[in-house]
C-alpha cells in the first residue's frame, strides 16, 4: 500500500514529535515508520515519518501541514512512497558500477524510472540498448568543457531527470551542472576518503600496506570529492593481496556503497546538514 513520507528538519524544540504525530492523526493517517535524530552540536532536529492515509495528494498534504511547519520553522519535503524518481546514470569506461545498477533496477531493487545512460565514451551503447535506455555519447575535450556541460544539461532536461548518478564517471562536472542538481548528484569514489584521493589509489594503498580498502559515496559539490558522505563500504586486506586484488575488492565496495546510497535517496531517507548527511537507513 502506498504511503506518504515527510522529511523534516528544524531547530530542536519541545513539542515537535507531538505536533507531527497529531497532524497525521488529524488526517486520519496511521504512522508505519518514524525515525528521528537531534544533532546536539547544532541543535537541529531531523525526522522521517512514513504514514498511511486515504488521500495521498502530496500538494494537499503539504498545504495541510503548512501551519505546523510555520509554527516550528520547519523545512519539509513531502513525497509518495510509490512516486518514482527519474534517473540518469553517467559512466566513463569502467562498467562495474553501471552494470550493477542496471541489474538492480531491472530486478526491481531500485524503485526509479531509469531513463538514460550518458558517457564520454561509446563503450556502453549496446548495454543501454539492451536495457531499453537512451544513450547519450558526449565526448569531452579539455577545451570543450563548457559545451559539454551544456549538452549534458540538455540531455538531462530532455528526460526530466531528478537524480543524476555518477557510476565511475571520470569527468569533473561544471558549476552549471552542479547548480542545476543541488544534492541530487550522487558520486562513487574509488577510495576510502579522505585517504588516497587522485590517480592510482589502489596502487598507493598497496604501497602503504593498508589493512582495509574501501569506497565512499557522496553528493557531488564544487569541492571535488568533498561533498556530504552518504555511505562508505570497507573490505579487509590480507598480506597476500596484490594491487589487482585490492582493485577487485575496491570494485565490490564501490558497487555496494553506490547501490545503497541510490536506494536510500530514492526512498527519501537522506537529509543534508551542512557538509554531513543524516541517513535513516532501511
N, C-alpha and C positions, 0 to 999 in steps of 0.2 A: 504494500500500500504506500503510495507516495506521501511524503511528509514535507513540512516546511522547516527551513533551517534559518535560525537567527545567529549571526556572528556580531558580537557586541564588544566594544572597548570604551572605557571612560575612566575618570578619576574614581578611585575606590572610595566608597561612602556607604553609610548604613542604608538598608532597605532595597539594595539592588536586586538580589535574588528574589525577594518577596514581590517586588514590582513586576519582574519578568514573569514569574510563575502566576501572579494574579492576572496579568494580561492574557496568558494562554488560557487560563480558566474562563476569563470573560468572553473568549472567542469560542467557547465550547470545545477547547482543544485538550489533548492529553499528551504530556511530555513523555517521550520514549527514550531520549538520551539528553543528559545535561552535564556539561563539564565546565569548570571554571578555574581561573588562576589569577593570583594577585602578584604583580611584580613589586616586591617590597621596596626596592630602592627608589623606584619612580612613583610608587603609589598608584599604579594603573591596574584596573580590573579588566579581565578578559573572560568572555563566556561564549560557549557554543551551545545552543538549545535546539533540539530537533523535536518536533511535535506533530501529532496527527490533528487534523482539523477538516471539517467538511468543505470549507471554502479555501482553496489553495491559491487564490489570486494574490500574487506577491505584491502587486501595486496596492491592493486593498489592505493587505496585512501591514505594509509599511505605513500607509496613511493612518491606520488604526493605532499603530504602535507609536506614532509621532509624539503624542503627549507624554508618554513615558520617556522616550528618547530626549525630548526637550527638557523635561524635569531634571534629568541626570546628566545632561550634555553628552549624550552617547553618540558614538559613531556606530552605525548599524548597517549591516548587509542582510538582505533577505533573498532567499533562493529556494526553489523547489528541489527536492532530492532527485526527482526524475528529469530535471532540466539538464540537458546535455550540452556542455560547452563545445564550441567549435575550435578545433585544434589543428595547428600545422607543426610539422616536425622538420627541423633543419639539421642536415648532416653533411659532413665532408666525405672523405674516402673510407674511413673505418666504419664497418657496418654493424658491429655487435649491439650497440645500444638501439639503433634504428630497428633492426630485425626483432629484437626482444620486445620493443614497444608495440610493433605491428602485430606480433603474435599474441601478446596480452590483449590488445584491442580486439582482434578477431575472435578471441575466446570469450569476450565479454567481461574481462577483468578490469578494463578501463572504461568507465561509463562516459564516453565522449563521442562526438562526431568528428572523427579524424578525417580531414578533407584533403590535405596536400602534403607533399614532401618537397622541400626546397634544398638545393645543393649547389655548391660552386663547382661541382664535378658532375659528369654524366653517368657515373657508375651505378646509381640506384634506380635508373629509369624503369628497368624491367621489374624490379621488386615492387615499385609503386604501382605499375600497371597490373601486376598480379593481384594486388590488394584493392584494385579499383580506385586508386587515388590519383589526383592530378600531380604531375611532376614538373617543377619549375627549375630549369638549369640556368643559374645566374652566375656566370664566371666572374671572378674578382681579379682585378689587376691593381697594382699599387697606385696608379693614377686615376682609377675609376671608382673609388670607394663611394663618392657622393652619388654617382649614377647608380651604383649597385644598391645602395640604401634606398633610393627612390624606387627602383624596380622591385626590391623586396617588399616595401610598403604597399606598392600597387598589387603585388601578388597576394599579400595577406588580406588587404582590403577587399579584393575580389572574392574572397571566400568568407568574408565577415568574421575573421579569426578573432577569438577571445583569448586564447592561450598559445604561446609560442614555446616549443620545447627544443632546446639545443642538444641534440643527441650526438655529441662529439663534432659539433660544427666549429671548425678550427679557423674562424674569422672573427675579428673584433667588430661588433655592431656599432654603428654610428649613433650619435646623440639623438638624431631624429627618430630612429627606431626605438631606442630606449624610452624616449619621451612618449611615444605612441602607445607603449605597453608597460606602464609602471607596475611593478610587482606582478607582471604577467608573462615574464620570460624566465623559464627555468633552464639552468645550465648544469651540466655534469662536468666536474673537473677531475682529471686523472691523477690526483694525488690527495693525500690527507692534509688539506690546507691547515695551517699556512706553510707546511713543510714541502719542500721540493716543488716549487712552482716553476713554470717555464718549460723548456725543452728537455727531453730525455729524463723524466722524473724517476722512472724505474731503474735506469742505469745508475743514477746518482743515489737512489735509495739503497741499491745493492752495494755500491761502493762504501756507503756509510754503515752498512751492516745492520740495517733495521730489523726488528723482530715483528713488526706489524706493518702491513701495507694497507692502503685504503683508498676511498674515493669520497668526494664531497659534492653534494648537490645544493645549489643556492640560486637565489634570484639574481639575475644579471642587472648590474648597475654600471654607472660610469667609472666606478673604481674597479678595475679589472680583477675578477675573481675574488672580490671582497664584499659581495652583497650578502644579505641575510641568509644564513645557512638553514636549509630545511632538514637535511638528513646526511648522515655520514655512515659509511659501512667499512668495516675492517676485516682483514684476514691475517692469520698468523703466518710468519715467515720462518721456515726451518733452515738449519745450517746448510743443507744440501741444495737449496733452491738457487738457481742461477737467474740472471736478468730476464730470460724468457719465461721462467716460472712466475716471477713477480708480475710480469705483464699479464699472464693468464689469470693470476689471482686478482690483479687490479681490474681487469675487464669484468670479472664476475661481480666485484664490488660496485663497479660503475652501473651495471645493469640493475642490480638490486636497489641501490640508492636512488637512481633516477626513476624507476618504476614506482617505488613507494612515494616519492615526492610528488610525482604527477598525480597519482591516485588521491593523495591527501588534498592536493589543490582542487582537484575535480570535485571532491566530496565536501568542499568548504570547511576544511579543518585547519587552515593556516591563517594566522593573523600576524601582521608585521608590527614590530615595536622598535623604532629606531633602526639599528643595524642587526637586530635579532628577530627571530620568528618564534611565535608561540604555536606549537603544533599539538592539536588534540588528536592523538593517534587513534586509529581504529583497532 
